[in-house]
């Protein structure tokens, strides 16, 4: 069976190249947090799957096989397995480390070949592409709507990534709640506190940013050049979608998009947003102290705390992001990156997999306390905000209970239609921003060209 199916993998990879790896920023940050959880104890050792069929999928009685990428996610799933096995010692959780892009390729390949029994019981899918695969390969995903999993215990905007036609197909994993992180020592030099940057508009942020730059020489923010991640955060915070109700791309005459792009360009032109050539440069600007702060998914805390610059400890603070000025429905909350668990429709252990999730990822604050303290994994599970671990103060972030704050932010994120062509949208908007900033195009023309490019690439 494997040989028959895997002859299709290369072709499938080419057909699905547009899907990419999802949020590279999220994956890189997770890798930075990828300390191992310790001995294997009762959980099966981790295998590696390189999309060449070397690791078996499929279902075995009493065993849940799981595909997920990098040690950060592998260790979190192992912790879930250890907790579940306390009351279910005969159950084995077999975690197979599988690259995100390989999971996407294999899901498509097995769906196209009809060999769904080659899939694992559980697999992790990047939030940015979950809807695309659910739309294109609905037979792969088990319907979890009536499973008894309490989806209302998770942030609504996070759950929405795995909902189709009102039905649930995924269990939320890590928090993708956006936070703004700033160096309080730099702010103090310019006469500001974190309160001055809380619940503010982008216009006010730019005013403060110019003053901070003038007094300290430090730009307020950092971003990767050509990556529209911050732009997309601004859009979602205001409830703005770049897709219409039918899922078609809608950039031209989208007033919210135009206003958000103008904010981004104002940040660049004012010198308060410093663009880096790549992700390493982005991380370096934070760790080396050459910027005041950053706005990103809450997983960015791992990058901030990974620095070996001792003077930074205690000089960071967390707050919400600026909102899109007077735009109707604008908020100070958004999402970026993250991933969600799915159960394969072909799993012979559906009931076991559901019970496993109800006991761990969707039912245990103890579990979330464990992966927070051991791995730095932040939940989108709302009850976790009341746990002791989430209310412990962080010395690195000025003695504040930032994790409880982050979970509470998640409940305020606007839910928008993200469409299924996230990869195409991201690439085209990144090009549009670059073209406007380097003077090769005006804003309206760049938006029109971006829409035309996306429509051509997706055949609309």
N, C-alpha and C positions, 0 to 999 in steps of 0.2 A: 504494500500500500504506500509506504513512504517513498519508494523510488518512483512510483507512478505519479504521485502528487508533486514531489519536489522538482520534477522536470519543468514544472510550471512556475517555479519561484522566480527565476530570472525575468521571465516575461511579465510576471505580476509586479515585480519591483519596478520595471520600466513604466508599466501602465499606471502605477500608483505613486510614481515619483513625486507628484504634486503634494502628497500627504505629508512628506518630510518626517521629522522626528518630533513634531510638536514644539513645545517651548524649550529651546536649548538652554535658556537662562535658568529655568526651573530645574532641569536635569543637572546642570553644572553646579547649582547651589546645593542640590541634594547630594551630589558627589562630595562636595566639601564637608558635608555632614556625615559622610559614610563610615563612621567608626563601627566596628563589628560589635555584635551584642554579646560576644563571649562564646562559651562552649556550646556544642550542639544539643546537649541534654537530650530531651525526648524527641525533638523535631528532626526530621530527616535532613541529611547534609544537602547543601545547595549544589545543584547541577548547573551547568552552563549550556545555553542553547544559542547557536550561532546561525539559525535559520537554515541550516543544511540538514535538519532532521536528526541531529545527534542526540537530542533529548526527547524522550517519549512524552506525548500528551496523552489524551484519553483518560478514561475513568477506571478506577479500581475500587472495589468495595472496601470501605473503611479508610480510604486514602483520598485526600483532596490534593490534586496537583495544581500548582499555582505558577503562572508566568508573571514576572515583573523584573524591572531593570534596576541596576546598580545596588550596591551594598546597603544603602540607606533604606530603600524599600524592602529589600530582602530581609534585613534585620527586623524591620517593623512587622512584617508578616510572620517571622519566626516568633516574635514576642506574642502575637495573637495566638499562634499555635500552642505556645507554652501555657498560656492562660486557659485555653479551651481544653487542653489535655488534663488539667487538674480534675475535671469531672468527667472527662471522656478519654481515659488512658489508652483505649484501643484504637483511637483515631490517629492517623499519621498525616502530617502536613508536609508535602513534598514541594519545596520551593525551587523552581528552575529559573536561574538568572537569565533573562532574555532581553536583549536591547529593544528599546521602544520601537524603533523603526522596523525591527525584525518581527515584533508582535503584529504590527500593522500589515506587513507583507504576508505573514502566515495566515492571519485572519482572512485576508482577501483570497489567498491561494486555496485554502481549504473550503471556503465558501463557494468559490467558482468551480471547484472540482466535486463538490458534494460530499467531501470526506470530513464532515463535521466531527466525527468521532475521534479525529486526530487532535482536536483542540483539548486544552486542559479543562479542568473543572472551573477554574477561576483565572482571570487574566486582568492585568492593569492596562488602562487605556488613557492616554493623554486627553485632558479635558477639551483641548482645542480641536481635536479630531474625532472625539467620541460621536458627535452628532452625524458626522459625515459617514462613518462606518455603520452606524445604526440605520441611517437612511439607505445606504447602498447594499448592506448585507444584513437585513433584519432577522434572517433565520439563524444567525450566529448567537444572538443575545436572548437569554431567558427573560421572560416577563416576570418582574418582581413585584408588580402592583399589589397583588393580594397575598404576598408572602408573609405579612405580619411585621415586616421591617418598618420601623417608625421613621419615615422620611421627614416628617415634620420636626424631628430632633436635629436636623441638619440645616445649615443656612440655605434659604430658598434659592438664591442665585446659583449656588453650587449644585444643588439637586437638579436644577433646570438643564444642566449640561447633558444629562442622560435620560431626559424625558422626551417621548415621542407620542403624539396623539393622546396626550393625557396619561400615558402609562410609564411606569418606572422600569428602567433597565440597568441601573447601576447603583452602587453603594459608594457615597463620597469618601474620599481618603483625606489627603492633606489639605490644609487651609491654603487657599489662593487669595485670601483677603489682602487688599492693598494697604500698606502702611507707609507713612512718611517718617524717615529716621534722620535725625539731625544731631550734629555735634554741639552740645550745649556750651562747651568752652568757647567755640568760635562765635556762637550767638551772643554770649556774654560780652565778648570783646566789642561787639557792635551795639550793645545796649538792648538786646532782646532776650526773651525767654521762650520756652516751648509753648507757653500759653499764647504768645503773639502769633504763632503759626497754627493754631488750632481753630477749626471751624471758620476758615477764611476763604475768600475768593482768590482766583488766579490773579486778578488785577492787584489785589493787596499783596499777594505773594511776590509779584514782580517789583512792587515798590520796596518791600523789605529786602528782597534779593539784591537790588541795585545798591541799597545802603550798606548791606553786609559786604558786598564786593568792594565798595569804595573804602570801607574801613578796615577790612581784613585782607583784601586781595584774593579771597576765596570764592569761587562760584558756588552757588547753592546746591546744584544738582549735577549728576553725571548720567550718561546714557550711551548706548552703543550706536555709532553712526549708521544711518540707513535702516535702523530697526524702529518700527513705529509702536513699540510696546507702550511707551508713555502716552502716545496719542490714543491708543485703544483704551487705556485706563481712563483717560479724560472722557472719552465717548461713553463708556459704560457708566461712569459716575453720574452722568447727566441723563441716562436712559436712552441714549442715542444709538440706533442700529444703522449699519450700512447695508442692510438687506431689507427688502420689503416683505409684506406678509406672505408672499408666494415664494420667498427664498431667493429672489433675484437681486443682484447687486444694485445698490442705489446710492451712488456717490454724487452724481450731478444733481444740482438743485437741492442738495442736502445741507440746509443752513447750519445744523448742528455740527456737521463734519467740518464745514468751512470755518466756523468759529473756533473749534478745537485746534485745527491746523494753524490758525492765526496765533493762538496762544503759544503753541509749540515754537513757532518762528520768532515770536516776541522774546521768548526765553533765550533762544540762541542769539538773536541780535543784541540783546541786552548783556550778553556775556555771562549770564547766570546759570546756563545749562551748558556743561562741557561735554562734547561728544568724543567718545573713545573709538579707536579703530576696530576693537574686538572685545570679546567678553573678558579676556585676561586684563586688558587695559581698564575696563569698567571696574573689575574687582580691585585692581591695583590702586585706582584713584580713591577708593573707599579706604582700603587698608593702609595706604601710605599717607592719608590725611591731607590730600590735595583738593578735597571738596568738603563742603559743609555737610552734605547728606545725600540721600537718594530716596526715590519713591518707587516701590516695587511690591511684589507679593511678599507675604510675611516670611516666606522661606529665606528672604535676604538676610534675616537675622544670623543665619549660619555664616554668611560671608563676613558680616560685621564682627562677629565674635571670634572669627578665625585669625584675626590679625595678631602679630607678635609685638605690636607697638603698645607697650605697657601703659603709656599715658592716655590711651583711649578708653580704658576701663573706667566706667563710672561717668563718662562724658558723652554718652549717647542717650537720646530720648525718643520715644515713639508717640506719634499723634496721627490724626487722619490727614488725608490729602486735601489740597484746595479744591473748591468746586468751580464749575464753569460759570462764574459771574452771575448774571441775572437770567440765565437760560432757564426756561420753565422746567421744573422737575429736577433741577440739578441738585446733587448731594455731594457730600465729602467722602463717599465710599465707593470702592470699586473692587475688581478682581483681576488677577493676572497669573497665568500658569496653572499648575495643579493637575491632579489625575484622579481617576475613579475606577473602582473595581467592577468587573462584570462577571456574571456566571454564564457559562456556555449553555446554550439550549440543548446540546447533546449530552450534557453531564448526566451520568447514571446516579450521581450523588446529589441531586438537586436539593432534596430535603435536608441532607447533612450540611451542604454548603450554606443554605439559608439559616439553619440553626447556628452554625459557626459564626455567621455575620451578626445575628441577633444577640449572640453572647459576647462578642468582642467589638468589632468596628461600629456596630449600631446598638450597643447596649451596655458598655462598661466604661465608666470613668476611670476605674482602676487601670484598665489597659492604656487609656490615653495619658494617664499620669506616668505610666512606665515608659512609654515611647517619648514623652516629653523630656523626662529626666535623663534617660539613657541615650536618646538619639537626637533630641532637639526637634522632634516632629510635632508640629502644631496642628491641632484639630480644627475641623469645621463642624464638629459635633457640639451642639449648643450646650447640653448639660455639663460638658467639661469645664465651662467657665466658672462653675460653682465649686469645683474640686479644690482640695488643699494645694495640690501641685500647681494648678493654674493661678492660684492666688498668692503663691510665694513671690517674694520680691526678687528682682534681678539686679545684682550688684553692677553688672556691666552696663545696664540701662538705668543708672541713677537711683537704684533702690526702689524701682516701681514694679508693680505686678503687671507686666506688659502682656502676658499671655492671656489673662482673663480679658484684658482690654481688646486684644486682637479678635478673640472669639465673639465678643459683643459687637464689634464692627461688622462681622460677617452677616449679622441679621439685618443690616441696613443697606446691603448692596442692591442696587436696582437690577431686575431681571430683564434682559434684552434678547431679541432674536439674533443669535450669532451666526445663523446660516450654517451651511456645510462646506463653504469654500473659504475657510479661515486662512489656509496657507496662501491661496492666491490673493486674497485681500491684503494680507500682511506684506507680501512682496511688492504689490502694486503701490500701496500707500507709502511704503518705505522709499520706493523710487520717486514717487511724487514729491515727498518732502525734500529729498536730495536735490531734485531738479529745481525746485523753487529756491532753496537755500543757496545753490551755486549760481543762480541767475540764468539758467538755461531755459526756464519756463516761468510764466506767471501762474498764480494759484488756480484760476479757473481752467486754464489750458491743461495744467498738470492733473487736475481732478478728472477732466474729460478723457485724457489719455489713459489714466489709471482705470477708469470704467471700461473703456474700449479694450484695454489689454485683458482685463479679467473676463469680459464677455467672450472674447476670442478664445481664451484658454479653457473656458468651461463650456463652450459651445452654446452660449445663450444668444 
